[in-house]
Amino acid sequence: MARRYRCGTCKQTWPYMSREAAEALRRTHHESAHGGAAPDDEALQSNAERIDPMLYVYVLGGCTLLWLADKVVGLF
């Protein structure tokens, strides 16, 4: 999973790289642009897709409906 560093104070975002490289870039940027301090609006962003939590509700609901249909009508 790749990460990219974003400094909201400088309005700059770097491309995706390994986590270690992004953390090293973050430390270097703190030193060079902010006197060693961490800016308030910074982030290490991941490129991993997030799963919508509602997906679990839909899957559980679908399984429940299939279970009820089996008990009522004997489909399976």
mmCIF file of the N, C-alpha and C atoms, coordinates in Angstrom:
data_MODEL
# 
_entry.id   MODEL 
# 
loop_
_atom_site.group_PDB 
_atom_site.id 
_atom_site.type_symbol 
_atom_site.label_atom_id 
_atom_site.label_alt_id 
_atom_site.label_comp_id 
_atom_site.label_asym_id 
_atom_site.label_entity_id 
_atom_site.label_seq_id 
_atom_site.pdbx_PDB_ins_code 
_atom_site.Cartn_x 
_atom_site.Cartn_y 
_atom_site.Cartn_z 
_atom_site.occupancy 
_atom_site.B_iso_or_equiv 
_atom_site.pdbx_formal_charge 
_atom_site.auth_seq_id 
_atom_site.auth_comp_id 
_atom_site.auth_asym_id 
_atom_site.auth_atom_id 
_atom_site.pdbx_PDB_model_num 
ATOM 1   N N  . MET A 1 1  ? 0.839   -1.156  0.000  1.00 0.00 ? 1  MET A N  1 
ATOM 2   C CA . MET A 1 1  ? 0.000   0.000   0.000  1.00 0.00 ? 1  MET A CA 1 
ATOM 3   C C  . MET A 1 1  ? 0.901   1.241   0.000  1.00 0.00 ? 1  MET A C  1 
ATOM 4   N N  . ALA A 1 2  ? 0.682   2.117   -0.929 1.00 0.00 ? 2  ALA A N  1 
ATOM 5   C CA . ALA A 1 2  ? 1.500   3.324   -1.059 1.00 0.00 ? 2  ALA A CA 1 
ATOM 6   C C  . ALA A 1 2  ? 0.885   4.475   -0.273 1.00 0.00 ? 2  ALA A C  1 
ATOM 7   N N  . ARG A 1 3  ? 1.725   5.424   0.054  1.00 0.00 ? 3  ARG A N  1 
ATOM 8   C CA . ARG A 1 3  ? 1.289   6.614   0.786  1.00 0.00 ? 3  ARG A CA 1 
ATOM 9   C C  . ARG A 1 3  ? 1.845   7.850   0.094  1.00 0.00 ? 3  ARG A C  1 
ATOM 10  N N  . ARG A 1 4  ? 1.177   8.961   0.312  1.00 0.00 ? 4  ARG A N  1 
ATOM 11  C CA . ARG A 1 4  ? 1.714   10.239  -0.151 1.00 0.00 ? 4  ARG A CA 1 
ATOM 12  C C  . ARG A 1 4  ? 1.572   11.248  0.980  1.00 0.00 ? 4  ARG A C  1 
ATOM 13  N N  . TYR A 1 5  ? 2.501   12.179  0.998  1.00 0.00 ? 5  TYR A N  1 
ATOM 14  C CA . TYR A 1 5  ? 2.507   13.198  2.036  1.00 0.00 ? 5  TYR A CA 1 
ATOM 15  C C  . TYR A 1 5  ? 1.864   14.457  1.499  1.00 0.00 ? 5  TYR A C  1 
ATOM 16  N N  . ARG A 1 6  ? 0.994   15.043  2.297  1.00 0.00 ? 6  ARG A N  1 
ATOM 17  C CA . ARG A 1 6  ? 0.349   16.295  1.924  1.00 0.00 ? 6  ARG A CA 1 
ATOM 18  C C  . ARG A 1 6  ? 0.531   17.291  3.048  1.00 0.00 ? 6  ARG A C  1 
ATOM 19  N N  . CYS A 1 7  ? 1.075   18.471  2.702  1.00 0.00 ? 7  CYS A N  1 
ATOM 20  C CA . CYS A 1 7  ? 1.221   19.574  3.652  1.00 0.00 ? 7  CYS A CA 1 
ATOM 21  C C  . CYS A 1 7  ? 0.168   20.614  3.307  1.00 0.00 ? 7  CYS A C  1 
ATOM 22  N N  . GLY A 1 8  ? -0.834  20.724  4.163  1.00 0.00 ? 8  GLY A N  1 
ATOM 23  C CA . GLY A 1 8  ? -1.908  21.683  3.921  1.00 0.00 ? 8  GLY A CA 1 
ATOM 24  C C  . GLY A 1 8  ? -1.455  23.123  4.075  1.00 0.00 ? 8  GLY A C  1 
ATOM 25  N N  . THR A 1 9  ? -0.479  23.364  4.932  1.00 0.00 ? 9  THR A N  1 
ATOM 26  C CA . THR A 1 9  ? 0.030   24.716  5.134  1.00 0.00 ? 9  THR A CA 1 
ATOM 27  C C  . THR A 1 9  ? 0.703   25.226  3.866  1.00 0.00 ? 9  THR A C  1 
ATOM 28  N N  . CYS A 1 10 ? 1.507   24.380  3.233  1.00 0.00 ? 10 CYS A N  1 
ATOM 29  C CA . CYS A 1 10 ? 2.218   24.753  1.997  1.00 0.00 ? 10 CYS A CA 1 
ATOM 30  C C  . CYS A 1 10 ? 1.383   24.503  0.745  1.00 0.00 ? 10 CYS A C  1 
ATOM 31  N N  . LYS A 1 11 ? 0.244   23.846  0.913  1.00 0.00 ? 11 LYS A N  1 
ATOM 32  C CA . LYS A 1 11 ? -0.624  23.486  -0.225 1.00 0.00 ? 11 LYS A CA 1 
ATOM 33  C C  . LYS A 1 11 ? 0.138   22.657  -1.252 1.00 0.00 ? 11 LYS A C  1 
ATOM 34  N N  . GLN A 1 12 ? 0.881   21.660  -0.757 1.00 0.00 ? 12 GLN A N  1 
ATOM 35  C CA . GLN A 1 12 ? 1.694   20.815  -1.634 1.00 0.00 ? 12 GLN A CA 1 
ATOM 36  C C  . GLN A 1 12 ? 1.428   19.348  -1.322 1.00 0.00 ? 12 GLN A C  1 
ATOM 37  N N  . THR A 1 13 ? 1.291   18.542  -2.376 1.00 0.00 ? 13 THR A N  1 
ATOM 38  C CA . THR A 1 13 ? 1.093   17.102  -2.243 1.00 0.00 ? 13 THR A CA 1 
ATOM 39  C C  . THR A 1 13 ? 2.126   16.391  -3.100 1.00 0.00 ? 13 THR A C  1 
ATOM 40  N N  . TRP A 1 14 ? 2.799   15.406  -2.525 1.00 0.00 ? 14 TRP A N  1 
ATOM 41  C CA . TRP A 1 14 ? 3.808   14.637  -3.239 1.00 0.00 ? 14 TRP A CA 1 
ATOM 42  C C  . TRP A 1 14 ? 3.169   13.362  -3.793 1.00 0.00 ? 14 TRP A C  1 
ATOM 43  N N  . PRO A 1 15 ? 3.775   12.740  -4.797 1.00 0.00 ? 15 PRO A N  1 
ATOM 44  C CA . PRO A 1 15 ? 3.209   11.516  -5.373 1.00 0.00 ? 15 PRO A CA 1 
ATOM 45  C C  . PRO A 1 15 ? 3.291   10.331  -4.398 1.00 0.00 ? 15 PRO A C  1 
ATOM 46  N N  . TYR A 1 16 ? 2.560   9.274   -4.730 1.00 0.00 ? 16 TYR A N  1 
ATOM 47  C CA . TYR A 1 16 ? 2.555   8.069   -3.895 1.00 0.00 ? 16 TYR A CA 1 
ATOM 48  C C  . TYR A 1 16 ? 3.928   7.405   -3.898 1.00 0.00 ? 16 TYR A C  1 
ATOM 49  N N  . MET A 1 17 ? 4.300   6.869   -2.742 1.00 0.00 ? 17 MET A N  1 
ATOM 50  C CA . MET A 1 17 ? 5.583   6.188   -2.565 1.00 0.00 ? 17 MET A CA 1 
ATOM 51  C C  . MET A 1 17 ? 5.430   5.214   -1.411 1.00 0.00 ? 17 MET A C  1 
ATOM 52  N N  . SER A 1 18 ? 6.480   4.522   -1.061 1.00 0.00 ? 18 SER A N  1 
ATOM 53  C CA . SER A 1 18 ? 6.401   3.595   0.070  1.00 0.00 ? 18 SER A CA 1 
ATOM 54  C C  . SER A 1 18 ? 6.156   4.378   1.356  1.00 0.00 ? 18 SER A C  1 
ATOM 55  N N  . ARG A 1 19 ? 5.666   3.693   2.348  1.00 0.00 ? 19 ARG A N  1 
ATOM 56  C CA . ARG A 1 19 ? 5.373   4.344   3.629  1.00 0.00 ? 19 ARG A CA 1 
ATOM 57  C C  . ARG A 1 19 ? 6.650   4.933   4.242  1.00 0.00 ? 19 ARG A C  1 
ATOM 58  N N  . GLU A 1 20 ? 7.722   4.168   4.189  1.00 0.00 ? 20 GLU A N  1 
ATOM 59  C CA . GLU A 1 20 ? 8.986   4.626   4.753  1.00 0.00 ? 20 GLU A CA 1 
ATOM 60  C C  . GLU A 1 20 ? 9.474   5.892   4.050  1.00 0.00 ? 20 GLU A C  1 
ATOM 61  N N  . ALA A 1 21 ? 9.381   5.914   2.721  1.00 0.00 ? 21 ALA A N  1 
ATOM 62  C CA . ALA A 1 21 ? 9.824   7.075   1.954  1.00 0.00 ? 21 ALA A CA 1 
ATOM 63  C C  . ALA A 1 21 ? 8.946   8.294   2.258  1.00 0.00 ? 21 ALA A C  1 
ATOM 64  N N  . ALA A 1 22 ? 7.643   8.078   2.399  1.00 0.00 ? 22 ALA A N  1 
ATOM 65  C CA . ALA A 1 22 ? 6.729   9.185   2.705  1.00 0.00 ? 22 ALA A CA 1 
ATOM 66  C C  . ALA A 1 22 ? 7.015   9.756   4.090  1.00 0.00 ? 22 ALA A C  1 
ATOM 67  N N  . GLU A 1 23 ? 7.309   8.886   5.058  1.00 0.00 ? 23 GLU A N  1 
ATOM 68  C CA . GLU A 1 23 ? 7.625   9.371   6.400  1.00 0.00 ? 23 GLU A CA 1 
ATOM 69  C C  . GLU A 1 23 ? 8.963   10.118  6.419  1.00 0.00 ? 23 GLU A C  1 
ATOM 70  N N  . ALA A 1 24 ? 9.936   9.647   5.639  1.00 0.00 ? 24 ALA A N  1 
ATOM 71  C CA . ALA A 1 24 ? 11.216  10.346  5.539  1.00 0.00 ? 24 ALA A CA 1 
ATOM 72  C C  . ALA A 1 24 ? 11.028  11.718  4.890  1.00 0.00 ? 24 ALA A C  1 
ATOM 73  N N  . LEU A 1 25 ? 10.224  11.781  3.843  1.00 0.00 ? 25 LEU A N  1 
ATOM 74  C CA . LEU A 1 25 ? 9.929   13.049  3.177  1.00 0.00 ? 25 LEU A CA 1 
ATOM 75  C C  . LEU A 1 25 ? 9.238   14.000  4.143  1.00 0.00 ? 25 LEU A C  1 
ATOM 76  N N  . ARG A 1 26 ? 8.347   13.472  4.932  1.00 0.00 ? 26 ARG A N  1 
ATOM 77  C CA . ARG A 1 26 ? 7.627   14.278  5.927  1.00 0.00 ? 26 ARG A CA 1 
ATOM 78  C C  . ARG A 1 26 ? 8.607   14.926  6.916  1.00 0.00 ? 26 ARG A C  1 
ATOM 79  N N  . ARG A 1 27 ? 9.527   14.106  7.438  1.00 0.00 ? 27 ARG A N  1 
ATOM 80  C CA . ARG A 1 27 ? 10.524  14.640  8.384  1.00 0.00 ? 27 ARG A CA 1 
ATOM 81  C C  . ARG A 1 27 ? 11.406  15.698  7.717  1.00 0.00 ? 27 ARG A C  1 
ATOM 82  N N  . THR A 1 28 ? 11.843  15.428  6.501  1.00 0.00 ? 28 THR A N  1 
ATOM 83  C CA . THR A 1 28 ? 12.673  16.378  5.763  1.00 0.00 ? 28 THR A CA 1 
ATOM 84  C C  . THR A 1 28 ? 11.926  17.682  5.527  1.00 0.00 ? 28 THR A C  1 
ATOM 85  N N  . HIS A 1 29 ? 10.654  17.576  5.161  1.00 0.00 ? 29 HIS A N  1 
ATOM 86  C CA . HIS A 1 29 ? 9.842   18.772  4.913  1.00 0.00 ? 29 HIS A CA 1 
ATOM 87  C C  . HIS A 1 29 ? 9.648   19.571  6.204  1.00 0.00 ? 29 HIS A C  1 
ATOM 88  N N  . HIS A 1 30 ? 9.423   18.879  7.314  1.00 0.00 ? 30 HIS A N  1 
ATOM 89  C CA . HIS A 1 30 ? 9.296   19.582  8.603  1.00 0.00 ? 30 HIS A CA 1 
ATOM 90  C C  . HIS A 1 30 ? 10.538  20.426  8.864  1.00 0.00 ? 30 HIS A C  1 
ATOM 91  N N  . GLU A 1 31 ? 11.711  19.818  8.643  1.00 0.00 ? 31 GLU A N  1 
ATOM 92  C CA . GLU A 1 31 ? 12.974  20.515  8.907  1.00 0.00 ? 31 GLU A CA 1 
ATOM 93  C C  . GLU A 1 31 ? 13.193  21.691  7.961  1.00 0.00 ? 31 GLU A C  1 
ATOM 94  N N  . SER A 1 32 ? 12.972  21.462  6.672  1.00 0.00 ? 32 SER A N  1 
ATOM 95  C CA . SER A 1 32 ? 13.317  22.480  5.688  1.00 0.00 ? 32 SER A CA 1 
ATOM 96  C C  . SER A 1 32 ? 12.289  23.610  5.587  1.00 0.00 ? 32 SER A C  1 
ATOM 97  N N  . ALA A 1 33 ? 11.016  23.318  5.751  1.00 0.00 ? 33 ALA A N  1 
ATOM 98  C CA . ALA A 1 33 ? 9.988   24.330  5.515  1.00 0.00 ? 33 ALA A CA 1 
ATOM 99  C C  . ALA A 1 33 ? 9.337   24.868  6.787  1.00 0.00 ? 33 ALA A C  1 
ATOM 100 N N  . HIS A 1 34 ? 9.428   24.125  7.876  1.00 0.00 ? 34 HIS A N  1 
ATOM 101 C CA . HIS A 1 34 ? 8.704   24.531  9.084  1.00 0.00 ? 34 HIS A CA 1 
ATOM 102 C C  . HIS A 1 34 ? 9.582   24.560  10.331 1.00 0.00 ? 34 HIS A C  1 
ATOM 103 N N  . GLY A 1 35 ? 10.889  24.627  10.151 1.00 0.00 ? 35 GLY A N  1 
ATOM 104 C CA . GLY A 1 35 ? 11.806  24.721  11.280 1.00 0.00 ? 35 GLY A CA 1 
ATOM 105 C C  . GLY A 1 35 ? 11.748  23.537  12.233 1.00 0.00 ? 35 GLY A C  1 
ATOM 106 N N  . GLY A 1 36 ? 11.407  22.373  11.705 1.00 0.00 ? 36 GLY A N  1 
ATOM 107 C CA . GLY A 1 36 ? 11.350  21.155  12.513 1.00 0.00 ? 36 GLY A CA 1 
ATOM 108 C C  . GLY A 1 36 ? 9.994   20.880  13.129 1.00 0.00 ? 36 GLY A C  1 
ATOM 109 N N  . ALA A 1 37 ? 9.093   21.836  13.069 1.00 0.00 ? 37 ALA A N  1 
ATOM 110 C CA . ALA A 1 37 ? 7.751   21.652  13.639 1.00 0.00 ? 37 ALA A CA 1 
ATOM 111 C C  . ALA A 1 37 ? 6.808   21.025  12.614 1.00 0.00 ? 37 ALA A C  1 
ATOM 112 N N  . ALA A 1 38 ? 5.826   20.304  13.112 1.00 0.00 ? 38 ALA A N  1 
ATOM 113 C CA . ALA A 1 38 ? 4.818   19.708  12.232 1.00 0.00 ? 38 ALA A CA 1 
ATOM 114 C C  . ALA A 1 38 ? 3.702   20.721  11.978 1.00 0.00 ? 38 ALA A C  1 
ATOM 115 N N  . PRO A 1 39 ? 3.354   20.961  10.721 1.00 0.00 ? 39 PRO A N  1 
ATOM 116 C CA . PRO A 1 39 ? 2.255   21.879  10.445 1.00 0.00 ? 39 PRO A CA 1 
ATOM 117 C C  . PRO A 1 39 ? 0.922   21.283  10.908 1.00 0.00 ? 39 PRO A C  1 
ATOM 118 N N  . ASP A 1 40 ? -0.022  22.160  11.184 1.00 0.00 ? 40 ASP A N  1 
ATOM 119 C CA . ASP A 1 40 ? -1.325  21.707  11.685 1.00 0.00 ? 40 ASP A CA 1 
ATOM 120 C C  . ASP A 1 40 ? -2.079  20.860  10.663 1.00 0.00 ? 40 ASP A C  1 
ATOM 121 N N  . ASP A 1 41 ? -2.027  21.240  9.417  1.00 0.00 ? 41 ASP A N  1 
ATOM 122 C CA . ASP A 1 41 ? -2.849  20.581  8.394  1.00 0.00 ? 41 ASP A CA 1 
ATOM 123 C C  . ASP A 1 41 ? -1.969  19.725  7.485  1.00 0.00 ? 41 ASP A C  1 
ATOM 124 N N  . GLU A 1 42 ? -1.579  18.563  7.973  1.00 0.00 ? 42 GLU A N  1 
ATOM 125 C CA . GLU A 1 42 ? -0.764  17.652  7.173  1.00 0.00 ? 42 GLU A CA 1 
ATOM 126 C C  . GLU A 1 42 ? -1.380  16.262  7.232  1.00 0.00 ? 42 GLU A C  1 
ATOM 127 N N  . ALA A 1 43 ? -1.042  15.429  6.248  1.00 0.00 ? 43 ALA A N  1 
ATOM 128 C CA . ALA A 1 43 ? -1.603  14.078  6.219  1.00 0.00 ? 43 ALA A CA 1 
ATOM 129 C C  . ALA A 1 43 ? -0.704  13.149  5.426  1.00 0.00 ? 43 ALA A C  1 
ATOM 130 N N  . LEU A 1 44 ? -0.667  11.885  5.858  1.00 0.00 ? 44 LEU A N  1 
ATOM 131 C CA . LEU A 1 44 ? -0.106  10.802  5.059  1.00 0.00 ? 44 LEU A CA 1 
ATOM 132 C C  . LEU A 1 44 ? -1.313  10.056  4.509  1.00 0.00 ? 44 LEU A C  1 
ATOM 133 N N  . GLN A 1 45 ? -1.555  10.207  3.222  1.00 0.00 ? 45 GLN A N  1 
ATOM 134 C CA . GLN A 1 45 ? -2.740  9.627   2.595  1.00 0.00 ? 45 GLN A CA 1 
ATOM 135 C C  . GLN A 1 45 ? -2.401  8.291   1.955  1.00 0.00 ? 45 GLN A C  1 
ATOM 136 N N  . SER A 1 46 ? -3.308  7.329   2.105  1.00 0.00 ? 46 SER A N  1 
ATOM 137 C CA . SER A 1 46 ? -3.146  5.998   1.530  1.00 0.00 ? 46 SER A CA 1 
ATOM 138 C C  . SER A 1 46 ? -3.883  5.914   0.202  1.00 0.00 ? 46 SER A C  1 
ATOM 139 N N  . ASN A 1 47 ? -3.400  5.067   -0.686 1.00 0.00 ? 47 ASN A N  1 
ATOM 140 C CA . ASN A 1 47 ? -4.094  4.869   -1.960 1.00 0.00 ? 47 ASN A CA 1 
ATOM 141 C C  . ASN A 1 47 ? -5.007  3.642   -1.920 1.00 0.00 ? 47 ASN A C  1 
ATOM 142 N N  . ALA A 1 48 ? -5.185  3.060   -0.742 1.00 0.00 ? 48 ALA A N  1 
ATOM 143 C CA . ALA A 1 48 ? -6.050  1.888   -0.605 1.00 0.00 ? 48 ALA A CA 1 
ATOM 144 C C  . ALA A 1 48 ? -7.513  2.301   -0.695 1.00 0.00 ? 48 ALA A C  1 
ATOM 145 N N  . GLU A 1 49 ? -8.282  1.490   -1.341 1.00 0.00 ? 49 GLU A N  1 
ATOM 146 C CA . GLU A 1 49 ? -9.719  1.735   -1.443 1.00 0.00 ? 49 GLU A CA 1 
ATOM 147 C C  . GLU A 1 49 ? -10.377 1.454   -0.104 1.00 0.00 ? 49 GLU A C  1 
ATOM 148 N N  . ARG A 1 50 ? -11.275 2.305   0.295  1.00 0.00 ? 50 ARG A N  1 
ATOM 149 C CA . ARG A 1 50 ? -12.033 2.070   1.524  1.00 0.00 ? 50 ARG A CA 1 
ATOM 150 C C  . ARG A 1 50 ? -13.337 1.377   1.161  1.00 0.00 ? 50 ARG A C  1 
ATOM 151 N N  . ILE A 1 51 ? -13.744 0.435   1.981  1.00 0.00 ? 51 ILE A N  1 
ATOM 152 C CA . ILE A 1 51 ? -15.000 -0.274  1.759  1.00 0.00 ? 51 ILE A CA 1 
ATOM 153 C C  . ILE A 1 51 ? -16.115 0.503   2.429  1.00 0.00 ? 51 ILE A C  1 
ATOM 154 N N  . ASP A 1 52 ? -17.184 0.743   1.685  1.00 0.00 ? 52 ASP A N  1 
ATOM 155 C CA . ASP A 1 52 ? -18.340 1.445   2.229  1.00 0.00 ? 52 ASP A CA 1 
ATOM 156 C C  . ASP A 1 52 ? -18.952 0.592   3.337  1.00 0.00 ? 52 ASP A C  1 
ATOM 157 N N  . PRO A 1 53 ? -19.096 1.123   4.559  1.00 0.00 ? 53 PRO A N  1 
ATOM 158 C CA . PRO A 1 53 ? -19.651 0.335   5.658  1.00 0.00 ? 53 PRO A CA 1 
ATOM 159 C C  . PRO A 1 53 ? -21.062 -0.186  5.374  1.00 0.00 ? 53 PRO A C  1 
ATOM 160 N N  . MET A 1 54 ? -21.807 0.486   4.519  1.00 0.00 ? 54 MET A N  1 
ATOM 161 C CA . MET A 1 54 ? -23.162 0.025   4.186  1.00 0.00 ? 54 MET A CA 1 
ATOM 162 C C  . MET A 1 54 ? -23.125 -1.297  3.430  1.00 0.00 ? 54 MET A C  1 
ATOM 163 N N  . LEU A 1 55 ? -22.010 -1.621  2.813  1.00 0.00 ? 55 LEU A N  1 
ATOM 164 C CA . LEU A 1 55 ? -21.903 -2.894  2.109  1.00 0.00 ? 55 LEU A CA 1 
ATOM 165 C C  . LEU A 1 55 ? -22.181 -4.053  3.054  1.00 0.00 ? 55 LEU A C  1 
ATOM 166 N N  . TYR A 1 56 ? -21.677 -3.963  4.280  1.00 0.00 ? 56 TYR A N  1 
ATOM 167 C CA . TYR A 1 56 ? -21.912 -5.019  5.268  1.00 0.00 ? 56 TYR A CA 1 
ATOM 168 C C  . TYR A 1 56 ? -23.397 -5.143  5.600  1.00 0.00 ? 56 TYR A C  1 
ATOM 169 N N  . VAL A 1 57 ? -24.090 -4.021  5.665  1.00 0.00 ? 57 VAL A N  1 
ATOM 170 C CA . VAL A 1 57 ? -25.533 -4.040  5.938  1.00 0.00 ? 57 VAL A CA 1 
ATOM 171 C C  . VAL A 1 57 ? -26.271 -4.726  4.792  1.00 0.00 ? 57 VAL A C  1 
ATOM 172 N N  . TYR A 1 58 ? -25.902 -4.405  3.564  1.00 0.00 ? 58 TYR A N  1 
ATOM 173 C CA . TYR A 1 58 ? -26.549 -5.016  2.400  1.00 0.00 ? 58 TYR A CA 1 
ATOM 174 C C  . TYR A 1 58 ? -26.310 -6.523  2.359  1.00 0.00 ? 58 TYR A C  1 
ATOM 175 N N  . VAL A 1 59 ? -25.087 -6.948  2.615  1.00 0.00 ? 59 VAL A N  1 
ATOM 176 C CA . VAL A 1 59 ? -24.766 -8.377  2.592  1.00 0.00 ? 59 VAL A CA 1 
ATOM 177 C C  . VAL A 1 59 ? -25.521 -9.103  3.692  1.00 0.00 ? 59 VAL A C  1 
ATOM 178 N N  . LEU A 1 60 ? -25.526 -8.541  4.893  1.00 0.00 ? 60 LEU A N  1 
ATOM 179 C CA . LEU A 1 60 ? -26.254 -9.158  6.002  1.00 0.00 ? 60 LEU A CA 1 
ATOM 180 C C  . LEU A 1 60 ? -27.750 -9.207  5.709  1.00 0.00 ? 60 LEU A C  1 
ATOM 181 N N  . GLY A 1 61 ? -28.289 -8.136  5.158  1.00 0.00 ? 61 GLY A N  1 
ATOM 182 C CA . GLY A 1 61 ? -29.707 -8.105  4.797  1.00 0.00 ? 61 GLY A CA 1 
ATOM 183 C C  . GLY A 1 61 ? -30.044 -9.149  3.740  1.00 0.00 ? 61 GLY A C  1 
ATOM 184 N N  . GLY A 1 62 ? -29.186 -9.274  2.731  1.00 0.00 ? 62 GLY A N  1 
ATOM 185 C CA . GLY A 1 62 ? -29.413 -10.273 1.689  1.00 0.00 ? 62 GLY A CA 1 
ATOM 186 C C  . GLY A 1 62 ? -29.376 -11.687 2.240  1.00 0.00 ? 62 GLY A C  1 
ATOM 187 N N  . CYS A 1 63 ? -28.413 -11.958 3.116  1.00 0.00 ? 63 CYS A N  1 
ATOM 188 C CA . CYS A 1 63 ? -28.320 -13.290 3.731  1.00 0.00 ? 63 CYS A CA 1 
ATOM 189 C C  . CYS A 1 63 ? -29.545 -13.581 4.592  1.00 0.00 ? 63 CYS A C  1 
ATOM 190 N N  . THR A 1 64 ? -30.006 -12.562 5.308  1.00 0.00 ? 64 THR A N  1 
ATOM 191 C CA . THR A 1 64 ? -31.201 -12.735 6.144  1.00 0.00 ? 64 THR A CA 1 
ATOM 192 C C  . THR A 1 64 ? -32.423 -13.027 5.291  1.00 0.00 ? 64 THR A C  1 
ATOM 193 N N  . LEU A 1 65 ? -32.572 -12.322 4.179  1.00 0.00 ? 65 LEU A N  1 
ATOM 194 C CA . LEU A 1 65 ? -33.706 -12.575 3.284  1.00 0.00 ? 65 LEU A CA 1 
ATOM 195 C C  . LEU A 1 65 ? -33.656 -13.982 2.696  1.00 0.00 ? 65 LEU A C  1 
ATOM 196 N N  . LEU A 1 66 ? -32.470 -14.424 2.306  1.00 0.00 ? 66 LEU A N  1 
ATOM 197 C CA . LEU A 1 66 ? -32.338 -15.787 1.781  1.00 0.00 ? 66 LEU A CA 1 
ATOM 198 C C  . LEU A 1 66 ? -32.661 -16.823 2.857  1.00 0.00 ? 66 LEU A C  1 
ATOM 199 N N  . TRP A 1 67 ? -32.222 -16.579 4.075  1.00 0.00 ? 67 TRP A N  1 
ATOM 200 C CA . TRP A 1 67 ? -32.505 -17.504 5.175  1.00 0.00 ? 67 TRP A CA 1 
ATOM 201 C C  . TRP A 1 67 ? -34.004 -17.560 5.441  1.00 0.00 ? 67 TRP A C  1 
ATOM 202 N N  . LEU A 1 68 ? -34.669 -16.385 5.453  1.00 0.00 ? 68 LEU A N  1 
ATOM 203 C CA . LEU A 1 68 ? -36.125 -16.361 5.661  1.00 0.00 ? 68 LEU A CA 1 
ATOM 204 C C  . LEU A 1 68 ? -36.860 -17.068 4.527  1.00 0.00 ? 68 LEU A C  1 
ATOM 205 N N  . ALA A 1 69 ? -36.439 -16.834 3.300  1.00 0.00 ? 69 ALA A N  1 
ATOM 206 C CA . ALA A 1 69 ? -37.076 -17.487 2.157  1.00 0.00 ? 69 ALA A CA 1 
ATOM 207 C C  . ALA A 1 69 ? -36.928 -18.995 2.257  1.00 0.00 ? 69 ALA A C  1 
ATOM 208 N N  . ASP A 1 70 ? -35.786 -19.451 2.708  1.00 0.00 ? 70 ASP A N  1 
ATOM 209 C CA . ASP A 1 70 ? -35.570 -20.894 2.874  1.00 0.00 ? 70 ASP A CA 1 
ATOM 210 C C  . ASP A 1 70 ? -36.486 -21.461 3.955  1.00 0.00 ? 70 ASP A C  1 
ATOM 211 N N  . LYS A 1 71 ? -36.643 -20.742 5.050  1.00 0.00 ? 71 LYS A N  1 
ATOM 212 C CA . LYS A 1 71 ? -37.480 -21.232 6.151  1.00 0.00 ? 71 LYS A CA 1 
ATOM 213 C C  . LYS A 1 71 ? -38.962 -21.213 5.781  1.00 0.00 ? 71 LYS A C  1 
ATOM 214 N N  . VAL A 1 72 ? -39.400 -20.202 5.035  1.00 0.00 ? 72 VAL A N  1 
ATOM 215 C CA . VAL A 1 72 ? -40.816 -20.058 4.693  1.00 0.00 ? 72 VAL A CA 1 
ATOM 216 C C  . VAL A 1 72 ? -41.202 -20.956 3.534  1.00 0.00 ? 72 VAL A C  1 
ATOM 217 N N  . VAL A 1 73 ? -40.416 -20.950 2.463  1.00 0.00 ? 73 VAL A N  1 
ATOM 218 C CA . VAL A 1 73 ? -40.790 -21.661 1.246  1.00 0.00 ? 73 VAL A CA 1 
ATOM 219 C C  . VAL A 1 73 ? -39.958 -22.904 1.033  1.00 0.00 ? 73 VAL A C  1 
ATOM 220 N N  . GLY A 1 74 ? -38.856 -23.032 1.691  1.00 0.00 ? 74 GLY A N  1 
ATOM 221 C CA . GLY A 1 74 ? -37.986 -24.189 1.499  1.00 0.00 ? 74 GLY A CA 1 
ATOM 222 C C  . GLY A 1 74 ? -37.272 -24.156 0.172  1.00 0.00 ? 74 GLY A C  1 
ATOM 223 N N  . LEU A 1 75 ? -36.701 -23.024 -0.172 1.00 0.00 ? 75 LEU A N  1 
ATOM 224 C CA . LEU A 1 75 ? -36.016 -22.867 -1.460 1.00 0.00 ? 75 LEU A CA 1 
ATOM 225 C C  . LEU A 1 75 ? -34.747 -23.715 -1.560 1.00 0.00 ? 75 LEU A C  1 
ATOM 226 N N  . PHE A 1 76 ? -34.030 -23.860 -0.480 1.00 0.00 ? 76 PHE A N  1 
ATOM 227 C CA . PHE A 1 76 ? -32.732 -24.538 -0.567 1.00 0.00 ? 76 PHE A CA 1 
ATOM 228 C C  . PHE A 1 76 ? -32.801 -25.898 0.068  1.00 0.00 ? 76 PHE A C  1 
# 
